Amino acid sequence: MPSSTGQPAAALEQAATTEHSASVEIIRFEADDGHLLEGTLTTGTGDGPLALISAATAVKRGFYQKFAESLVTRHGFRAALTYDYRGTGGSVSRNVNPRHISMADWGMKDFPAALARLESVAPGHPVVGVGQSYGGQALGLGNVSERFERYLMVATISGYWRNLGGGLKLYALMNCVANPVAKVLGQVPSGMGLGSGLPGGVFADWTKWCRRPDYFFSEPRFDAKSLFASVRTPILAIGAADDPWGTPAARHAIMRHFVNAPVEIRWLDPETAGGPIGHLDFFRSRFSETLWPEPIAWLKGEETG
């Protein structure tokens, strides 16, 4: 049954954290198809797991850096890697037509490449994952789930517009405003109300899937149902009660496809958290003492009381 969280760290009776030193490095690595990707690798002296942090759609990796540093310096993780999907942030290539980048490439090519690069930091060391929105979907698409001990999903939903709060407004923005722009420019620039900008091919996929009740589960280019069914990694899926997009229907529409994975769903209360959370703001550092400790303890396999 779904449960709620968002209690202050003191309520968790959490042991005092030990500060660990950390180094931060901008790295570049290749996907199997040769596409060059950019990430930020934070490494430390702790013996906790390695953490791969995968972003939401149209959110650059820098948004997650404070969380990554907290994992390493305050919670003893061995390393944390954030990265930009192809066609976004530091992973934009002038040699690749943005119209030819698929949203599926992010999960099927970039996600496994980032995992392999992270694993190279400490081969054989336990790895956990953190994915926001699309970054949670990537666990299902990537076909590498067996390499994760646990996976935290934040605001991971199906994008079908009728399941979203304010879905009609989003539908109109995507289809009537941004889609024509993407067809002309080959990309959706930032400043259109859809985040940091997206390659045209990615936006075409996203728009198409958001019109379908089954999202990408009927996409003929890949068998998403079988890919999701292959996942057996324990999942903690958390969402905010004030997330306008993350309705229970939108959450269920994606999580129900993890038919062979143990899934726990929790809802965050903005009142006990100390402020609005919405779709993205879980990773804001203002929630480091209220929202972060409990799911981080879960990632480490610790009891949370």
C-alpha positions in Angstrom: 0.0 0.0 0.0 1.2 3.5 -0.7 2.7 5.3 2.4 3.7 8.9 3.1 7.0 10.3 4.0 8.6 13.7 4.3 9.3 13.6 8.1 12.2 15.7 9.4 15.5 14.0 9.6 15.3 14.1 13.4 12.2 11.9 13.3 14.2 9.2 11.5 16.5 9.0 14.5 19.3 9.1 12.0 22.8 8.8 13.2 25.0 11.8 12.8 26.6 11.9 9.4 30.3 11.9 8.9 31.7 14.4 6.4 33.8 12.8 3.7 36.1 14.6 1.4 35.1 14.6 -2.3 36.5 15.5 -5.7 34.4 16.7 -8.6 35.4 16.1 -12.2 33.8 16.8 -15.6 34.1 13.7 -17.7 33.3 12.5 -21.2 32.5 9.0 -22.3 31.1 7.3 -25.3 27.9 5.4 -25.8 28.1 2.1 -27.8 27.2 4.0 -31.0 30.0 6.4 -30.5 28.0 9.4 -29.3 30.0 11.4 -26.9 28.4 12.2 -23.6 29.3 14.5 -20.8 28.9 14.0 -17.0 30.0 15.2 -13.6 31.7 12.5 -11.5 31.8 13.1 -7.7 34.1 10.7 -5.8 34.8 10.4 -2.2 36.3 8.3 0.6 33.2 6.5 1.8 32.5 2.8 1.3 28.8 3.2 0.4 27.4 2.4 -3.0 28.1 4.0 -6.4 25.1 6.1 -7.5 23.9 6.8 -11.0 21.7 9.9 -11.2 19.5 10.1 -14.4 17.7 13.3 -15.2 14.2 14.3 -16.0 13.3 15.4 -19.5 14.8 18.9 -20.4 16.7 19.1 -17.1 20.4 19.6 -17.2 22.7 17.5 -14.9 23.8 20.5 -12.8 20.3 20.5 -11.2 21.3 17.3 -9.4 24.8 18.2 -8.3 24.0 19.2 -4.8 22.2 15.9 -4.2 25.2 14.0 -5.7 27.6 15.8 -3.5 25.4 15.1 -0.4 25.4 11.4 -1.2 29.2 11.4 -1.3 30.2 13.9 1.4 27.4 13.4 4.0 26.2 9.9 3.4 29.3 8.0 2.5 28.6 7.0 -1.1 31.8 5.9 -3.0 30.8 8.0 -6.0 27.9 9.7 -7.8 27.6 10.4 -11.5 25.3 12.9 -13.2 25.2 13.2 -17.0 23.4 14.9 -19.8 21.5 12.8 -22.4 22.6 13.2 -26.0 21.4 16.4 -27.6 21.2 18.2 -24.2 23.5 20.2 -22.0 27.1 19.2 -22.4 26.2 16.2 -24.6 25.2 18.3 -27.7 27.2 17.3 -30.8 27.5 19.6 -33.8 28.0 16.4 -35.9 24.6 15.0 -35.1 21.3 16.2 -36.5 19.0 16.8 -33.5 16.1 15.5 -35.6 17.8 12.1 -35.7 18.0 11.7 -31.9 15.3 9.5 -30.4 14.1 9.8 -26.9 14.5 6.0 -26.7 18.3 6.6 -27.3 18.5 8.2 -23.8 17.3 5.1 -22.0 18.7 2.4 -24.4 22.1 3.9 -25.2 23.0 6.8 -22.9 21.8 5.2 -19.6 23.8 2.0 -20.1 26.9 4.0 -21.1 26.7 6.2 -18.0 26.3 3.1 -15.8 29.4 1.4 -17.4 31.5 4.6 -16.8 30.4 4.8 -13.2 31.2 1.1 -12.6 34.7 1.7 -13.9 35.3 3.8 -10.8 35.2 0.8 -8.5 34.6 -2.5 -10.5 32.4 -4.9 -8.6 31.2 -2.3 -6.1 27.5 -2.1 -5.4 25.6 0.3 -7.6 22.2 2.1 -7.0 20.2 4.3 -9.2 18.3 7.6 -8.8 16.0 8.6 -11.6 13.7 11.6 -11.9 10.7 11.4 -14.2 12.3 10.1 -17.5 15.3 8.9 -15.4 13.0 6.4 -13.8 11.7 5.2 -17.1 15.3 4.6 -18.2 15.6 1.7 -15.8 12.9 -0.1 -17.8 14.3 0.8 -21.2 18.0 0.3 -20.5 18.1 -3.5 -20.2 20.8 -3.3 -17.5 18.6 -3.4 -14.4 20.3 -6.5 -13.0 23.4 -4.3 -12.3 21.6 -2.1 -9.8 21.0 -3.1 -6.1 18.2 -0.7 -5.7 16.6 2.1 -7.7 14.9 5.3 -6.4 12.4 6.9 -8.7 11.3 10.5 -8.1 8.2 11.8 -9.9 8.3 9.0 -12.5 5.1 8.9 -14.4 3.5 8.1 -17.8 3.3 11.2 -19.9 -0.2 10.5 -21.3 -1.8 13.9 -21.2 -5.2 13.0 -19.9 -3.6 11.5 -16.7 -1.8 14.7 -15.9 -3.1 17.6 -13.9 -3.2 20.5 -16.3 -2.8 18.1 -19.1 -4.8 20.0 -21.6 -2.6 23.1 -21.2 0.5 20.9 -21.7 -1.1 19.2 -24.7 -1.7 22.6 -26.3 1.8 23.8 -25.6 3.4 20.7 -27.0 1.3 20.2 -30.1 0.2 23.6 -31.1 3.2 25.8 -30.1 6.4 23.8 -29.6 5.9 21.1 -32.2 5.7 23.5 -35.2 8.8 25.2 -33.8 10.7 21.9 -33.6 9.8 21.0 -37.1 11.3 24.3 -38.4 14.3 24.5 -36.2 15.0 20.9 -35.5 14.9 21.5 -31.8 12.8 23.1 -29.1 14.8 25.9 -27.6 14.7 26.8 -23.9 12.4 29.5 -22.9 9.2 27.9 -24.3 8.0 26.5 -20.9 9.4 23.0 -21.5 12.7 23.1 -19.7 16.2 23.6 -21.0 15.6 22.7 -24.6 15.2 19.4 -26.5 16.4 17.9 -29.8 13.7 17.7 -32.4 13.6 14.0 -32.6 13.3 13.6 -28.9 10.5 16.1 -28.8 8.7 14.3 -31.6 8.8 11.0 -29.7 7.7 12.7 -26.4 4.8 14.5 -28.1 3.7 11.3 -29.8 3.9 9.2 -26.7 2.1 11.8 -24.6 -0.9 11.5 -27.0 -1.2 7.7 -26.4 -3.0 6.2 -23.5 -0.3 3.5 -23.3 2.5 6.0 -23.7 5.5 4.2 -25.3 4.2 0.7 -24.6 2.9 0.3 -28.1 5.9 1.9 -29.8 6.8 -0.5 -32.7 10.6 0.3 -32.5 11.0 -1.6 -29.2 9.2 -3.9 -26.9 8.8 -1.8 -23.7 6.4 -4.2 -22.0 9.0 -7.0 -22.2 11.8 -4.7 -21.2 10.0 -3.4 -18.1 8.9 -7.0 -17.2 12.6 -8.0 -17.1 13.3 -5.7 -14.2 13.6 -7.3 -10.8 15.4 -4.5 -9.0 13.8 -3.2 -5.8 12.2 0.1 -6.6 11.2 3.0 -4.3 8.9 5.3 -6.2 8.2 8.6 -4.5 6.0 11.5 -5.6 4.8 14.8 -4.2 1.2 15.4 -3.3 1.5 18.8 -4.9 3.0 17.6 -8.2 0.5 18.9 -10.9 1.6 16.2 -13.3 2.3 13.3 -11.0 -1.2 12.2 -10.3 -1.9 8.7 -8.9 -3.2 7.7 -12.4 -0.1 8.9 -14.1 2.1 7.1 -11.5 0.1 3.8 -11.8 0.2 3.9 -15.6 4.0 3.5 -15.6 4.6 1.6 -12.4 2.2 -1.2 -13.3 4.6 -2.4 -16.0 7.3 -3.3 -13.5 5.4 -6.6 -13.0 8.4 -8.6 -11.6 10.0 -5.9 -9.5 9.3 -5.2 -5.8 7.8 -1.7 -5.9 7.1 0.5 -2.9 5.2 3.8 -3.5 5.4 6.8 -1.1 3.9 10.2 -1.3 5.6 13.3 0.0 3.7 15.9 2.0 4.8 19.5 1.2 3.5 20.7 4.6 5.8 18.4 6.6 8.6 19.0 4.1 8.5 22.7 4.7 7.5 24.0 1.3 6.2 23.2 -2.2 7.8 20.2 -3.9 6.0 19.9 -7.3 7.3 17.8 -10.1 11.0 18.7 -9.8 12.0 20.3 -6.6 12.7 17.2 -4.5 16.4 17.7 -5.5 16.6 21.3 -4.2 19.1 21.6 -1.4 16.5 23.2 0.9 15.1 19.7 1.3 18.4 18.1 2.3 17.3 17.8 6.0 13.6 16.9 5.4 13.1 14.9 2.2 16.5 13.5 1.4 17.5 11.4 4.4 14.8 8.7 4.2 15.2 7.7 0.6 19.0 7.9 0.9 18.8 5.5 3.8 16.7 3.2 1.7 19.3 3.3 -1.1 21.9 2.2 1.4 19.7 -0.6 2.6 19.4 0.9 6.1 16.3 0.8 8.3 14.5 4.1 8.4 12.5 3.5 11.6 
